[in-house]
Amino acid sequence: MRPGNYIEKWRLKRGLSSSEVCKRAGIAPSSLQSVETGKTDPTVSTLSTIAKSLGVPTPWLFSDPEQFELLNLDGPDAEPDLASSVDPVTDAILRAKPNERELFVMLAALIEHGDPKLLRTVETNLRSLMKETRRSPIPWANRQPGNFEPPAD
């Protein structure tokens, strides 16, 4: 998929109108429209300007924003630091505890290996783990409000 499709998705995900992105980026509305529709292949500087106006690192314009929802490390209402040149994911890796950094290194090594079967297995296992983390760890968490005592075993 060309970056134009993802730019539009990022814009909509951020709740920004095309005119607001154009104003922030300092580009003509026709330019943004031609990039989003795929009629124009944007230059690197144009992509960088659009990314800054959207508040995302430039490489993220080549990926679907839905893939980055779990990487919102500062909470759903946090505004990105547009002045920072460090990718938020890289920043989180650098700030991680040593044992957590090891997980990033192992995942990067698996990706670098590039074996399709291995990568599918890793992806399947990670998706399974993500489903587990979304489950309520407390069985009584879905009880009606006002009943604060856990059930007797």
VORO-604106 format. One record per residue (C-alpha): residue number from 1; x, y, z. Coordinates in steps of 0.1 Angstrom, whole numbers. Layout:
<pts>
{num NUM, x X, y Y, z Z}
...
</pts>
This chain:
<pts>
{num 1, x 0, y 0, z 0}
{num 2, x 13, y 35, z -8}
{num 3, x 18, y 60, z 20}
{num 4, x -11, y 81, z 8}
{num 5, x -36, y 56, z 20}
{num 6, x -19, y 54, z 54}
{num 7, x -16, y 92, z 56}
{num 8, x -54, y 95, z 52}
{num 9, x -59, y 68, z 79}
{num 10, x -35, y 86, z 103}
{num 11, x -53, y 119, z 96}
{num 12, x -87, y 104, z 103}
{num 13, x -74, y 85, z 134}
{num 14, x -61, y 118, z 148}
{num 15, x -94, y 135, z 140}
{num 16, x -79, y 161, z 118}
{num 17, x -94, y 176, z 87}
{num 18, x -73, y 178, z 55}
{num 19, x -74, y 216, z 57}
{num 20, x -60, y 215, z 93}
{num 21, x -32, y 191, z 82}
{num 22, x -24, y 213, z 52}
{num 23, x -22, y 244, z 75}
{num 24, x 1, y 226, z 100}
{num 25, x 23, y 212, z 72}
{num 26, x 23, y 244, z 51}
{num 27, x 12, y 225, z 19}
{num 28, x -16, y 232, z -6}
{num 29, x -48, y 212, z -1}
{num 30, x -45, y 199, z -36}
{num 31, x -10, y 185, z -28}
{num 32, x -23, y 166, z 2}
{num 33, x -53, y 153, z -18}
{num 34, x -31, y 140, z -46}
{num 35, x -8, y 123, z -21}
{num 36, x -37, y 107, z -2}
{num 37, x -54, y 95, z -35}
{num 38, x -21, y 81, z -48}
{num 39, x -19, y 104, z -78}
{num 40, x 14, y 118, z -66}
{num 41, x 43, y 100, z -51}
{num 42, x 55, y 124, z -23}
{num 43, x 90, y 135, z -17}
{num 44, x 108, y 126, z 15}
{num 45, x 106, y 162, z 27}
{num 46, x 69, y 163, z 20}
{num 47, x 64, y 130, z 39}
{num 48, x 84, y 144, z 68}
{num 49, x 64, y 176, z 69}
{num 50, x 31, y 157, z 68}
{num 51, x 43, y 133, z 95}
{num 52, x 52, y 161, z 118}
{num 53, x 18, y 178, z 113}
{num 54, x 2, y 145, z 122}
{num 55, x 24, y 140, z 153}
{num 56, x 40, y 107, z 142}
{num 57, x 75, y 97, z 131}
{num 58, x 79, y 96, z 93}
{num 59, x 84, y 58, z 90}
{num 60, x 50, y 53, z 106}
{num 61, x 33, y 68, z 75}
{num 62, x 41, y 34, z 58}
{num 63, x 20, y 14, z 83}
{num 64, x -16, y 13, z 93}
{num 65, x -23, y 33, z 125}
{num 66, x -43, y 4, z 139}
{num 67, x -10, y -15, z 143}
{num 68, x 3, y 13, z 166}
{num 69, x -25, y 15, z 190}
{num 70, x -8, y -8, z 215}
{num 71, x 24, y 13, z 213}
{num 72, x 7, y 44, z 227}
{num 73, x 29, y 43, z 258}
{num 74, x 18, y 75, z 275}
{num 75, x -20, y 68, z 275}
{num 76, x -48, y 76, z 251}
{num 77, x -50, y 113, z 257}
{num 78, x -13, y 121, z 255}
{num 79, x -1, y 144, z 228}
{num 80, x 31, y 134, z 210}
{num 81, x 62, y 156, z 215}
{num 82, x 66, y 170, z 180}
{num 83, x 100, y 185, z 188}
{num 84, x 115, y 151, z 197}
{num 85, x 135, y 134, z 170}
{num 86, x 135, y 100, z 187}
{num 87, x 108, y 75, z 176}
{num 88, x 85, y 69, z 206}
{num 89, x 90, y 31, z 203}
{num 90, x 128, y 35, z 203}
{num 91, x 125, y 58, z 233}
{num 92, x 104, y 32, z 252}
{num 93, x 130, y 5, z 244}
{num 94, x 158, y 27, z 257}
{num 95, x 139, y 35, z 289}
{num 96, x 130, y -1, z 295}
{num 97, x 145, y -22, z 323}
{num 98, x 174, y -45, z 311}
{num 99, x 153, y -77, z 312}
{num 100, x 126, y -60, z 291}
{num 101, x 152, y -47, z 266}
{num 102, x 162, y -83, z 261}
{num 103, x 127, y -91, z 248}
{num 104, x 131, y -64, z 222}
{num 105, x 165, y -77, z 212}
{num 106, x 151, y -113, z 208}
{num 107, x 122, y -101, z 187}
{num 108, x 145, y -81, z 165}
{num 109, x 168, y -111, z 161}
{num 110, x 138, y -133, z 150}
{num 111, x 126, y -107, z 125}
{num 112, x 162, y -103, z 112}
{num 113, x 164, y -141, z 107}
{num 114, x 135, y -138, z 83}
{num 115, x 123, y -174, z 82}
{num 116, x 86, y -171, z 72}
{num 117, x 75, y -201, z 93}
{num 118, x 93, y -188, z 123}
{num 119, x 78, y -153, z 119}
{num 120, x 43, y -167, z 116}
{num 121, x 48, y -188, z 147}
{num 122, x 61, y -157, z 166}
{num 123, x 32, y -136, z 154}
{num 124, x 6, y -162, z 164}
{num 125, x 21, y -166, z 198}
{num 126, x 23, y -129, z 204}
{num 127, x -14, y -125, z 193}
{num 128, x -23, y -152, z 218}
{num 129, x -4, y -134, z 245}
{num 130, x -21, y -102, z 237}
{num 131, x -55, y -118, z 240}
{num 132, x -45, y -132, z 274}
{num 133, x -35, y -97, z 286}
{num 134, x -69, y -83, z 277}
{num 135, x -87, y -109, z 298}
{num 136, x -98, y -98, z 332}
{num 137, x -73, y -113, z 358}
{num 138, x -100, y -111, z 385}
{num 139, x -131, y -133, z 378}
{num 140, x -154, y -110, z 398}
{num 141, x -144, y -78, z 379}
{num 142, x -175, y -81, z 358}
{num 143, x -199, y -80, z 387}
{num 144, x -225, y -53, z 392}
{num 145, x -213, y -20, z 408}
{num 146, x -217, y -18, z 445}
{num 147, x -208, y -54, z 453}
{num 148, x -172, y -50, z 465}
{num 149, x -166, y -83, z 482}
{num 150, x -149, y -111, z 462}
{num 151, x -168, y -143, z 460}
{num 152, x -161, y -170, z 486}
{num 153, x -141, y -199, z 473}
</pts>
